[in-house]
Amino acid sequence: MTQIPKAPVTRIVKTAGAERISKDAEEKLVEAIEAYTNKLAEATIDLAKHAGRKTIQAEDVELATKHYMRG
């Protein structure tokens, strides 16, 4: 079960230039976004813990995005 609604994903894809998106593609995009977000969240949590914090900060997200989420 996905946690991210499909409608915002469809709007983002259409804003990026797609005229239409199939239901299958919509579902795959939602799955991919959730997988990416989970990995990014894990990386930001690790960085906050390493810094001795329980709270994730914007700098954790920026650093995780730059260093852990390449490719």
C-alpha positions, 0 to 999 in steps of 0.5 A, a space after each residue: 500500500 502506498 502512502 503518497 497520493 497519486 494525484 500530486 504525482 500526476 500533476 508533477 509529471 504533467 507540469 514537467 511536460 507529459 500530456 498524459 500518464 497511464 495508471 501503471 506509470 503513475 503507480 510505478 512513479 509513486 513506488 519509486 518516489 516512496 523508495 527514494 524518500 525512504 532511503 533519503 529519510 534513512 540517510 538523514 536520520 543517520 546524519 542527525 544521529 551522528 551529530 548527536 541529535 534526534 531532530 532531522 534538520 534541513 542541513 541533514 537533508 541537503 547533505 544526504 541528498 548531495 552525498 548519499 543519493 547520487 545516481 
